[in-house]
Amino acid sequence: MRNTKRYPVEGANSLWHVYKTVPFWKVVRNFIVIQLARYTPFLSVKNWLYRTFLGMKVGDQTSFALMVMLDVMFPEKISVGTNTVIGYNTTILAHEYLIKEYRLGEVYIGNEVMIGANSTILPGITIGDGAIVAAGTVVHKNVAPGTFVGGNPMKLIYTKEEMIDRQKNDPLYGADKQKAGQ
């Protein structure tokens, strides 16, 4: 399931306590950086902004598409591996504010992962290397390496073994390409 830490609150709902949990000026800075990055067409600039100002771990050749929305309060809890694609308008959260508590959780996205457009990744999630997340998926539990998942609720579409079998005859991923790469 998800790996989050719970923090209880008393009185008003947890969002009313937001600036007790994260400094106001940190949120302002993060918001400005994230908005700049959402619209810039330069992938290397986005990655630099995320690493430099948000404290994220972002691997080489990782691509954040236009309009990706990162957690504005705790982006430093997000790690993305090398050569990964985060699709258009995807949201990656590291927090959730509820009525009687708030929760924080690290998000780990592996190497060579494909996240389809308009997906939402909830706090405390790990997405393994080589996984594929279909467009519009709400990622509410961990995704095993090499698997293909999709939907809301998210379901397993293909296991790693089924993906390898499907790719055998594909001209881009097939056996000839796999042998050449070894």
C-alpha positions as CSV (number, residue, x, y, z in Angstrom):
1,M,0.0,0.0,0.0
2,R,1.1,3.6,0.5
3,N,3.9,4.5,2.9
4,T,2.8,7.7,4.6
5,K,3.3,9.1,8.1
6,R,0.2,10.4,9.9
7,Y,0.0,13.6,11.9
8,P,-3.2,14.2,13.9
9,V,-4.6,17.7,14.3
10,E,-7.2,19.1,16.7
11,G,-10.0,21.6,16.1
12,A,-10.4,22.8,12.5
13,N,-9.5,20.5,9.6
14,S,-5.8,20.0,8.9
15,L,-5.7,22.4,6.0
16,W,-6.4,25.2,8.5
17,H,-3.2,24.2,10.1
18,V,-1.2,24.3,6.9
19,Y,1.3,27.1,7.9
20,K,2.1,25.2,11.1
21,T,3.2,22.3,9.0
22,V,5.1,24.1,6.2
23,P,6.4,27.7,6.1
24,F,4.4,30.2,4.1
25,W,7.4,31.6,2.2
26,K,8.5,28.1,1.2
27,V,5.1,27.5,-0.3
28,V,5.3,30.9,-2.2
29,R,8.8,30.1,-3.5
30,N,7.7,26.5,-4.6
31,F,4.6,27.8,-6.3
32,I,6.6,30.3,-8.4
33,V,9.2,27.8,-9.4
34,I,6.6,25.1,-10.2
35,Q,4.6,27.6,-12.3
36,L,7.7,28.7,-14.2
37,A,8.6,25.0,-14.9
38,R,5.1,24.0,-15.9
39,Y,5.2,26.4,-18.9
40,T,8.9,26.3,-19.9
41,P,9.5,24.2,-23.1
42,F,13.1,23.5,-22.1
43,L,13.3,20.1,-20.3
44,S,16.8,20.7,-19.0
45,V,15.7,24.0,-17.5
46,K,12.7,22.3,-15.7
47,N,15.0,19.7,-14.2
48,W,17.5,22.3,-13.1
49,L,14.7,24.3,-11.4
50,Y,13.4,21.2,-9.7
51,R,16.8,20.2,-8.4
52,T,18.1,23.6,-7.5
53,F,15.1,25.3,-5.9
54,L,12.8,22.5,-4.9
55,G,15.4,20.0,-3.6
56,M,14.1,17.2,-5.8
57,K,16.1,14.2,-7.0
58,V,15.7,14.1,-10.8
59,G,17.7,11.8,-13.0
60,D,19.4,12.6,-16.3
61,Q,17.3,12.7,-19.5
62,T,14.1,12.7,-17.4
63,S,11.2,14.6,-19.1
64,F,8.4,16.5,-17.4
65,A,5.8,17.4,-20.0
66,L,3.9,20.7,-20.1
67,M,1.7,21.4,-17.1
68,V,3.0,18.8,-14.7
69,M,2.0,19.8,-11.2
70,L,4.3,18.9,-8.4
71,D,3.5,18.9,-4.7
72,V,3.8,22.6,-3.8
73,M,4.4,22.1,-0.1
74,F,6.8,19.1,0.0
75,P,8.4,18.7,-3.5
76,E,11.7,17.6,-1.9
77,K,9.9,14.3,-1.0
78,I,9.7,13.5,-4.8
79,S,12.5,11.4,-6.5
80,V,12.4,10.6,-10.2
81,G,14.9,8.3,-11.9
82,T,16.8,8.5,-15.2
83,N,15.2,8.6,-18.7
84,T,11.7,8.8,-17.3
85,V,8.7,10.5,-18.9
86,I,6.1,12.3,-16.8
87,G,3.1,13.0,-19.1
88,Y,1.1,16.2,-19.6
89,N,-0.9,17.6,-16.7
90,T,0.2,14.8,-14.3
91,T,0.0,15.6,-10.6
92,I,2.5,14.2,-8.1
93,L,1.6,14.6,-4.4
94,A,3.7,14.1,-1.3
95,H,1.0,15.3,1.1
96,E,-2.7,15.0,1.8
97,Y,-4.6,17.2,4.2
98,L,-7.6,15.5,5.7
99,I,-10.2,16.4,8.4
100,K,-8.5,15.1,11.5
101,E,-5.0,14.5,10.2
102,Y,-2.5,15.2,7.5
103,R,-0.2,12.7,5.9
104,L,3.2,12.9,4.3
105,G,5.0,10.3,2.1
106,E,8.0,10.1,-0.2
107,V,7.3,9.4,-3.8
108,Y,9.8,7.3,-5.7
109,I,9.5,7.0,-9.5
110,G,12.2,4.7,-11.0
111,N,14.3,4.7,-14.2
112,E,12.7,4.5,-17.6
113,V,9.2,4.8,-16.3
114,M,6.4,6.2,-18.5
115,I,3.6,8.1,-16.7
116,G,0.7,8.8,-19.1
117,A,-1.0,12.2,-19.3
118,N,-3.5,13.4,-16.6
119,S,-2.4,10.8,-14.1
120,T,-2.3,11.5,-10.3
121,I,0.3,10.0,-8.1
122,L,-0.6,9.9,-4.4
123,P,1.8,10.3,-1.5
124,G,3.9,7.4,-0.3
125,I,4.0,5.6,-3.7
126,T,6.9,3.7,-5.3
127,I,6.8,3.1,-9.1
128,G,9.4,0.6,-10.1
129,D,11.9,0.8,-13.0
130,G,10.5,0.2,-16.4
131,A,6.8,0.5,-15.3
132,I,4.1,2.1,-17.5
133,V,1.2,4.0,-16.0
134,A,-1.7,4.5,-18.5
135,A,-3.1,8.0,-19.0
136,G,-5.7,9.2,-16.5
137,T,-4.6,6.7,-13.8
138,V,-4.9,7.4,-10.1
139,V,-1.8,5.7,-8.6
140,H,-3.0,4.7,-5.1
141,K,-0.7,1.8,-4.5
142,N,2.9,0.8,-5.4
143,V,3.6,-0.2,-9.0
144,A,6.0,-3.2,-9.5
145,P,9.0,-2.8,-11.9
146,G,8.2,-3.5,-15.5
147,T,4.4,-3.7,-15.1
148,F,1.7,-1.9,-17.0
149,V,-1.1,-0.4,-14.9
150,G,-4.0,1.8,-15.6
151,G,-7.5,3.0,-14.6
152,N,-9.3,4.4,-11.7
153,P,-9.1,2.4,-9.5
154,M,-5.7,1.4,-10.8
155,K,-5.4,-2.2,-11.9
156,L,-2.7,-4.3,-13.3
157,I,-3.0,-4.6,-17.1
158,Y,0.2,-6.6,-17.9
159,T,2.8,-8.2,-15.6
160,K,6.5,-7.7,-16.3
161,E,6.6,-11.2,-17.9
162,E,3.5,-10.4,-20.1
163,M,5.1,-7.1,-21.2
164,I,8.4,-8.9,-22.2
165,D,6.3,-11.5,-24.2
166,R,4.3,-8.7,-25.9
167,Q,7.5,-6.9,-26.9
168,K,9.2,-9.9,-28.5
169,N,7.9,-9.2,-32.0
170,D,7.9,-5.4,-31.7
171,P,10.5,-3.8,-34.0
172,L,11.5,-1.3,-31.3
173,Y,11.6,-3.6,-28.3
174,G,11.9,-7.1,-29.9
175,A,14.4,-9.9,-29.4
176,D,16.8,-8.5,-32.0
177,K,17.0,-5.1,-30.2
178,Q,17.4,-6.8,-26.8
179,K,20.3,-8.9,-28.1
180,A,22.0,-5.9,-29.6
181,G,21.8,-4.0,-26.3
182,Q,23.4,-6.8,-24.3
